[in-house]
Amino acid sequence: MPISRAELPADDAAALIDQLCQRWSGAKELDRAGDPVRVEFDNGTCYLQAKPDKLMVVVEALDDESHDALERDVDHALDALKGVELDIIWEA
């Protein structure tokens, strides 16, 4: 199961998670009750966790093709965040 992580500097990571959850409201499943927040898509799962000075993002999928596609989708969503400029570097 391929997994990748990114740590993104953020002054208000919780607000970024709110924006992402609004964007992904049509996801297969969205669980904001836990920490981290879990967003399940057809091709994998994204976990979001707010830390005092950063947003932690983890992407996992069942196969490499699905993982790459989900990572691109998450990249696109992060790039689209309002008022935020992020340099996203994924680590396996």
N, C-alpha and C positions, 0 to 999 in steps of 0.2 A: 504494500500500500504506500504509494508515494506521498510524502509530506514535505511541505516547505514552510518557512517562517520568515516574517519580516518585522523589524522593530522600527516604528516611524516616530520621530520626534514630534510631540504635540503638546501644546499648552493645555488644551481641553479635550482629551481623548474621548471622554464620555459624550461630548457633543458630536464628535465625529461618528461615534457608534450610532447615535440617534439618527444622523443623516443617512448612514448606510442602511439602517433598519427601515427607514422610510422608503429608500430607493428599492430595497429588496422585500417589500411588503408582500409581494406575490410569490415569494420563494415557497418551495415545497413545505418547509417547516421553519419557523422562526421562534427560538426559545430565548427570551430576554430574562427569564427568571433566575438563571444561573450565572456563575462567573467562571469561565468566560461565556459570553453570548454565543449561541450556536445557531448558524444559518445553514440549513440543509437544502441543497439544490439537487436536481436530477443526476448531475455528474460528480457530486462530491459534497464536502462540508467545509465551511469556513468558520473559524472561531475568532472572536474579537474580545480583547481584554484591555481595559483602560488602566494604565499605570500613571503615577503622578506626572511624569514628563514624557510619556510615550504611549503609542497605540501598538499593541501586540496583535499580529495577525497570523493565523495558522491556516493553511489550506491542505486538505487531504482528499484523496480520491482512490478508487479501486485500481486504476491503471494509469499508465503514463500519459496516454492521449487525453483522457478525461481530466487528469491533473493539470496538464498544460493549458487546456481550454478554460478550466475554472480559474487558474492563476491569471490568465489574460483577462477574464471577466472581472475579477477582483481588482486587478490593476486599473482597468477602465473605470470602475466605480470609485476607486480611491482618487484617481486623477480628476474626476468630476466633482469632488467635494467642493462646496462653496467656500471661498476665501482661504483655501489651503493650497500650499505648494509643497509637494512631497517628492522625495527622491527614494523610490522603492527599489530595494535590493533584496531579492529572495535568497534564502539559504536553505539548502537541502538538509 
